[in-house]
Amino acid sequence: MDRRTFTTLTLPGVATLALAPAARAQEFGSAELIAAAKAEGKLVFYTANFAEIEQQVIKAFNKRFPEIKVEMVRAPGGQLITRVKTEAAAGKLIADVVDHSDRALMQPLEDLFQDYAPPNAADYSKDALISSKLWPRATIAWSIGYNTELVKDPPKSWMDLTKPQYDKLIGQVFAQSGGTTWTRIMFERQVLGEHYWARQAATHPVLYPSGARRPTRWCAVRSRSRRCSTT
């Protein structure tokens, strides 16, 4: 089976595929399509999401389709876009599924994909749709997370992160990582003002290339996190 026929699937399709009851298998495609996918036996999955979360999705997917091996490639948003563009330009895009956290970065690449609709397409808000080739998977929010063992007077607002008391205690993801980080940067610029960056820089934050969880002793600001890991 030509791998490129699968290149267009977006992750919402995979997530739905993994979680739906076996009795609804026909909703994922024709029997011929599913048989061809099983015969191919492999799915290459590019994602900017946390690896731990994706492993759970893959595990659920394999409960429904144990014959299909999922090969995951995880990279920060900006790096993932660069990889997709580079491979596509060389005619060697190997991804079957691309999950990215920034639809603005994905939309210029939509011609690389075919039209697709998940089984629950009718349930999507029209405001969330930008293309019949790209489907939203989740709504992501930023929050302030802190190590409860090290920070006894935690920040209560974004502006608190500019206070001298948090000098060398803040971890941030730099803007070039793309994806959800870019939305945080735009929030800081439009709501808190560009002066916010200079004021926070004075606290000497540690910069990371990704929001994915990593061992740290720093108070960190991360996507979808309520407290930092100290392991």
FENRARA-V262675 format. One record per residue. N is the residue number from 0. RES is the residue in one small letter. PHI is phi in degrees with one decimal (none if undefined). OMEGA is omega in radians with two decimals (NA if undefined). NEAR is the number of other ideal C-beta (glycine too) atoms within 8 Angstrom. Layout:
n: {N/N}
res: {RES/RES}
phi: {PHI/PHI}
omega: {OMEGA/OMEGA}
near: {NEAR/NEAR}
This chain:
n: {0/1/2/3/4/5/6/7/8/9/10/11/12/13/14/15/16/17/18/19/20/21/22/23/24/25/26/27/28/29/30/31/32/33/34/35/36/37/38/39/40/41/42/43/44/45/46/47/48/49/50/51/52/53/54/55/56/57/58/59/60/61/62/63/64/65/66/67/68/69/70/71/72/73/74/75/76/77/78/79/80/81/82/83/84/85/86/87/88/89/90/91/92/93/94/95/96/97/98/99/100/101/102/103/104/105/106/107/108/109/110/111/112/113/114/115/116/117/118/119/120/121/122/123/124/125/126/127/128/129/130/131/132/133/134/135/136/137/138/139/140/141/142/143/144/145/146/147/148/149/150/151/152/153/154/155/156/157/158/159/160/161/162/163/164/165/166/167/168/169/170/171/172/173/174/175/176/177/178/179/180/181/182/183/184/185/186/187/188/189/190/191/192/193/194/195/196/197/198/199/200/201/202/203/204/205/206/207/208/209/210/211/212/213/214/215/216/217/218/219/220/221/222/223/224/225/226/227/228/229/230}
res: {m/d/r/r/t/f/t/t/l/t/l/p/g/v/a/t/l/a/l/a/p/a/a/r/a/q/e/f/g/s/a/e/l/i/a/a/a/k/a/e/g/k/l/v/f/y/t/a/n/f/a/e/i/e/q/q/v/i/k/a/f/n/k/r/f/p/e/i/k/v/e/m/v/r/a/p/g/g/q/l/i/t/r/v/k/t/e/a/a/a/g/k/l/i/a/d/v/v/d/h/s/d/r/a/l/m/q/p/l/e/d/l/f/q/d/y/a/p/p/n/a/a/d/y/s/k/d/a/l/i/s/s/k/l/w/p/r/a/t/i/a/w/s/i/g/y/n/t/e/l/v/k/d/p/p/k/s/w/m/d/l/t/k/p/q/y/d/k/l/i/g/q/v/f/a/q/s/g/g/t/t/w/t/r/i/m/f/e/r/q/v/l/g/e/h/y/w/a/r/q/a/a/t/h/p/v/l/y/p/s/g/a/r/r/p/t/r/w/c/a/v/r/s/r/s/r/r/c/s/t/t}
phi: {none/-67.1/-56.9/-66.0/-69.1/-99.1/-57.8/-88.3/-64.6/-101.3/-60.8/-53.3/-65.6/-69.5/-61.9/-65.8/-58.7/-74.3/-98.1/-73.8/-62.0/-60.1/-65.1/-102.1/-55.6/-64.5/-73.9/-84.0/148.5/-70.0/-60.2/-66.3/-64.9/-65.2/-63.2/-66.3/-64.4/-66.2/-66.5/-66.7/76.0/-148.8/-132.8/-97.0/-120.4/-95.7/-145.7/-104.0/-81.2/-64.5/-60.8/-62.2/-68.8/-65.6/-62.0/-68.1/-64.6/-63.2/-60.5/-66.8/-60.2/-72.3/-66.5/-85.4/-129.4/-65.5/-78.7/-107.1/-81.8/-103.6/-103.6/-95.9/-119.3/-108.8/-151.0/-57.4/-50.7/-63.2/-66.0/-66.4/-61.0/-60.5/-64.4/-61.8/-63.2/-64.6/-66.1/-64.8/-63.1/-89.6/70.0/-131.6/-69.7/-98.1/-71.4/-91.7/-133.7/-122.3/-114.5/-125.5/-92.6/-134.9/-69.1/-65.9/-80.5/-81.7/-58.3/-64.3/-100.4/-62.3/-67.0/-75.4/-116.8/-96.7/-64.0/-155.0/-141.7/-69.7/-56.1/-100.8/-55.8/-67.6/-83.9/-76.5/-69.7/-62.6/-67.0/-90.9/-97.4/-122.1/-166.1/-76.1/-102.8/-124.4/-123.0/-67.8/-110.2/-154.5/-101.4/-109.0/-125.3/-97.5/-143.0/-94.6/-111.7/-146.6/-82.1/-66.9/-82.5/-109.1/-113.7/-94.0/-121.6/-69.3/-66.2/-109.9/-152.4/-63.6/-67.7/-60.7/-71.3/-99.6/-74.2/-57.7/-64.7/-103.1/-58.1/63.1/-118.1/-110.5/-114.2/-132.3/-96.4/-75.6/-58.2/-65.4/-66.8/79.6/58.0/-64.1/-61.3/-63.3/-67.0/-65.4/-62.0/-67.4/-62.0/-61.9/-71.4/-81.7/-100.7/-91.5/94.3/-62.8/-63.0/-59.4/-62.4/-64.9/-67.4/-73.2/-58.3/-66.9/-90.1/54.8/-68.7/-85.8/-102.4/-122.5/-82.4/-154.7/-89.3/-63.2/-62.9/-148.2/-58.6/-163.0/-111.8/-91.7/-66.0/-127.9/-107.8/-137.9/-72.1/55.6/-131.0/-108.0/-154.7/-87.8/-84.1/-111.2/-86.7}
omega: {-3.14/-3.08/-3.05/3.09/3.13/-3.04/-3.01/-3.11/3.06/-3.03/3.08/3.09/3.14/-3.13/3.12/3.13/-3.06/-2.97/-3.10/3.11/-3.12/-3.10/-3.11/-3.07/-3.10/-3.14/-3.13/-3.12/-3.14/3.10/3.13/-3.14/-3.13/3.11/3.13/3.12/3.12/3.13/3.11/2.97/-3.10/3.11/3.11/-2.98/3.06/-3.13/3.02/-3.11/3.12/-3.10/-3.11/3.14/-3.10/3.10/3.09/3.09/-3.14/3.12/3.12/3.11/-3.10/3.00/3.14/-3.11/-3.11/-3.10/-3.05/3.11/3.12/3.09/-3.05/3.01/-3.09/3.12/3.04/-3.03/-3.12/3.13/-3.12/3.10/3.12/-3.14/3.13/-3.14/-3.11/-3.14/-3.13/-3.14/3.14/-3.11/-3.07/3.09/-3.06/-3.10/2.99/-3.10/3.09/3.08/-3.12/-3.06/-3.13/-3.09/3.11/3.10/-3.12/-3.03/3.11/-3.12/-2.98/3.13/3.09/-3.01/3.07/3.06/3.13/3.06/3.09/-3.13/-3.11/-3.09/-3.10/-3.12/-3.09/3.03/3.13/3.14/-3.10/-3.06/3.11/-3.10/3.07/3.13/-3.08/-3.08/3.13/-3.12/-3.06/2.98/-3.05/3.14/3.06/3.07/3.09/3.09/-3.14/3.12/-3.06/3.13/-3.08/-3.07/-3.11/3.09/-3.00/3.09/-3.11/3.11/3.11/-3.13/3.10/-3.11/3.07/-3.08/-3.13/-3.10/3.13/3.14/3.13/3.13/-3.05/3.03/-3.13/3.02/-3.08/-2.97/-3.05/3.11/3.05/3.07/-3.09/3.12/-3.13/3.12/3.09/3.14/3.14/3.06/-3.14/-3.11/-3.01/-3.07/-3.08/3.12/-3.09/3.10/-3.14/-3.11/3.14/-3.13/3.12/3.10/-3.14/3.11/3.10/3.13/3.04/-3.08/-3.13/-3.14/-3.08/3.09/3.13/-3.08/3.10/3.10/-3.13/3.03/-3.05/2.91/-3.02/3.04/-3.03/3.08/3.07/-3.11/3.13/3.05/-3.07/3.06/3.12/-3.12/NA}
near: {8/4/9/5/8/12/12/10/10/16/14/10/13/14/10/11/11/13/6/11/4/5/4/9/9/7/6/11/6/6/6/6/9/11/8/9/13/10/7/10/7/8/12/10/16/13/14/12/9/9/10/7/8/14/9/8/12/12/8/10/13/11/7/11/9/6/5/13/6/10/8/10/10/9/9/12/17/10/11/15/13/8/11/14/9/8/11/10/6/6/5/5/9/7/12/10/14/12/13/14/10/12/9/5/12/12/10/5/12/10/4/8/12/7/6/12/6/10/8/7/8/4/4/10/5/5/4/7/10/6/7/7/10/12/13/10/8/4/4/8/6/10/10/8/11/12/12/7/4/9/9/3/4/9/11/4/5/9/7/9/12/9/8/6/5/11/8/6/9/14/13/11/12/9/6/5/15/15/13/12/14/11/9/11/9/8/10/11/11/5/6/8/6/6/6/13/9/8/9/12/8/9/15/7/9/9/8/11/8/7/10/8/7/5/4/9/5/10/15/13/12/13/11/7/10/4/8/13/7/8/3}
